[in-house]
Every structure is written in C-alpha cells, then in structure tokens.
Amino acid sequence: MCDWEARGWGWGLHAPSPWLILSLLLSAMPLGLLGEETRQVSLEVVQDGMDPKQNLLHIRAVGTNSTLHYIWSTLGPPAVLVVATNTSTSLLSVNWSLLLSPEPEGGLMVLPQNSIRFSSAIIFTRLFEFDGTNTSDTSTDPPGKPYPPYSLAEFSWNNISDSLDVANLSAMFQGCLTNDSAFANGSLIFRVQAFSKSGRPLQPPRLLHTADTSQLEVSLVGAKPRGNRSLFGLEMAIVSKSPDCPAMREQHSIDDEYNPAIFQMDQLFWGSLLPGFIQWRPVAFSQKRGSRDSALPCRASHPYPTMAYLLPQSPISRAFFGSQSSMCALNLTFGAATGPGYWDQYYLSWSMILGVGTPPMDTFSPLVLGIMAVALGAPTLMLLAGGLFLMLGPKQYSEYQAIN
C-alpha cells in the first residue's frame, strides 16, 4: 500500500525521526564511491513484412559481458518482455507467422537460449474507473463505485515507427477506443525511455535511472470520465517462471530535493539470483508540468496470484514463455476524492522504473550533504577550537597565595 495519509508519509505530514536520518546517512555514504556503468543502447522497430502496422519495439542494451533486452509491444494489451543474458552478442529472433497465430509459443526467442539469466513479462491489462463523488476514504478497496473496466487489449494503437526517437532513446505508444465516445478526444499513452548511463529526467517525479533500467510513463489524456470526480486505476500482471509473487518493499529517504515532500519509494522484486524490479514514487500528477499543486496520492495492492485466462492475453508473453509460467497481478489507484484530480484538466500521469539486478538507490543530493556538513560540522569545529584554545591558550594565574 502507498496511501500517504495511512502511512504518515506525504506532503509535510510527519518529519523523519533522527534515527532514520542517521541510519540513512550512514548507509548512503559508501554509495557515493560507486562508479557509473554505461551500456551501448539501440532502439529498433521489428516489423512484420506482411503487416508493418504490428508494433514491436526492441531495446537492446549491451554491456561488457551482458545484454539486456526490453521488447515492448501492443499486440494485445501493452506489454514488455525483459530478458537478461550473460553475453554481449545475444540477439532477438521473431517468427511473425507463429507470433500472430492462435498458438504463438516459440514465435519470439532470445538467442542463444543458454545465455539467458533472467526473463519476465509485465502486461498492462485493464484501466479502471471509480466514482469518487461520495467517497471520503480512498484507502478502501475499491475506492468508490467501480464502472466497467476498459480492456487495454481492445485499444487501437499508433504505428510506433512514427514516434520513435533514436537520438533520445524514446518511443510512444498512443491508444484509443474507436467505438467508445469517452475516448472520442482522448487517448492512453505509454512513453518508453531507455538510458545509456545513470541520471534523472527533468520532469517530476525525477526517478533515478541507470543503464540497466528503462522508464515507463503512463498518461491518460482527454478521455471523458463517466463521473464528476472519477478516480482511475491501472492493472498490471507480472509473468515469470518463479512460483512466488513479487515482494513489495518500501524505501524511505529524508532527501526530497528531487521529489518535494515525497520521502518514499515503493518497489517490487521477483526472481532469485538475478532479480527483476519495478520502482515508483507513490505520486501521480493531474497536469503535464508536475508539481506539488497537481500531485495525486497513489495506492498499490499487494501482488496476488491469478490465472492467465482471467486477464487479457499478451502474444509476446505466450510466445516466449508458453504455458510454463506463473502470473501475479496488482492494482494501482491514483487520486483522492478531495484535492486535485483528473477532472481538473482531464490529465493523469504516473511513472515507473523497470530493470534487472540492483535497483537505483537514492543517495543524498549535494545540497542536502552540504546542509548536513554545515549543520553537523560547525558545532564540531567550534568544540575543537574551544578545546584547543583551553589547552594552548595563555594561562591565567591568580594573585591569591596559599599560607602554609
């Protein structure tokens, strides 16, 4: 769960304790000594010779002795297949006739198969909408009367080649429901961003990324809500060979320079020796230029096991894993009945980082380190100076003479 009010973390609700400050300071110091890893990253649209409108985006991030493959697709619901190999020469193989068939198993492979050390798929299955008009407590589940959900497998998507930006390592999937008046002037957008080195984007929530990660920003723009104060949610399914559902963890920080008044990071981990992860700040925004004034709270359910047939099917997931996989789902809900909301400008955005291995960990920014150095260093210097003065300064003698 990432409801701010329930946890006491949010826009200035409670200050972190001194023990938390000290522990985070001590744990963060060694991280500043780590070097920056870089990868050679390329983006390629893999097209079907018979039907070039089929969307399949391959992000290949090559390191010294490893390669990360992110395969994004809107065949069926939007989905990404993540594969990590222990060689810098692994390649993606696509059999389009098999991939588009009713039984797509084997239609998508990463070769050589014995180099694969991690594989998983994340499928974005449904968009939820709730009537929040008479809802005072958004921590309830669901946070209001639910409307029939939108299946993302029924959306029509743009040609990914038209939005591919190779220079900036980004692409955009834009979808709408052509037979639904609610999306007559609206769309659901998935912006994908890859990285060749560590850094932060300029726009909030300014999630820290590395060369081992990619970022997804989901935006709902211009769609007409079915209620006056509708709250929206997103369903995600995670497919892997592990029988266990991902573990949800929280990471707290006292540094809010990059994310004003947000002291929490929510994370999902799954896999064993080489884990996959998703991390996000518990915040969404109701305006394009995200700020405190347009920030919305976010809640996430704990992942729960589910059966594949209960959710919209992803051909790329079935093509890679076949039937030898397990599936867990979780729901994200954005907004509250009071405060800013989607109804302000018919806009909603939320971002996450997806990767393999060790997730990016926020360390203290130079500004906060400087403040701490002054706050902690000045009293120490004053004590040292005072002690030296007493030890080395001129001695004072009293005129009083003792009588023997």
Secondary structure, DSSP 8 states (H G I E B T S, - for coil): ---HHHHT-SSSSS---HHHHHHHHHHHGGGGG------EEEEEE---SS-TTS-EEEEEEE-SS-EEEEEEE-SSS-EEEEEEESSTT-EEEE-HHHHTSSS-TTSEEEESGGGEEEEEEEEEEEEEEEE-TT-S-TTSSSSSEE---EEGGG-EE--GGGG-BTTTTEEEEEEE-TT-GGGSS-EEEEEEEE-SS-B--SSTT---B-TTEEEEEEEEES---SSTTEEEEEEEEEEES-SS--EEEEEE-S--SSSTT--EEEEEEE-SSS-EEEEE-SEEESSSS--GGGEEEEEE---EEE-GGGS---HHHHHHHTTS-EEEEEEEEE--SSSS-TTTTTEEEEEEEEEESS-------HHHHHHHHHHHHHHHHHHHHHHHHHHHS-----S-----
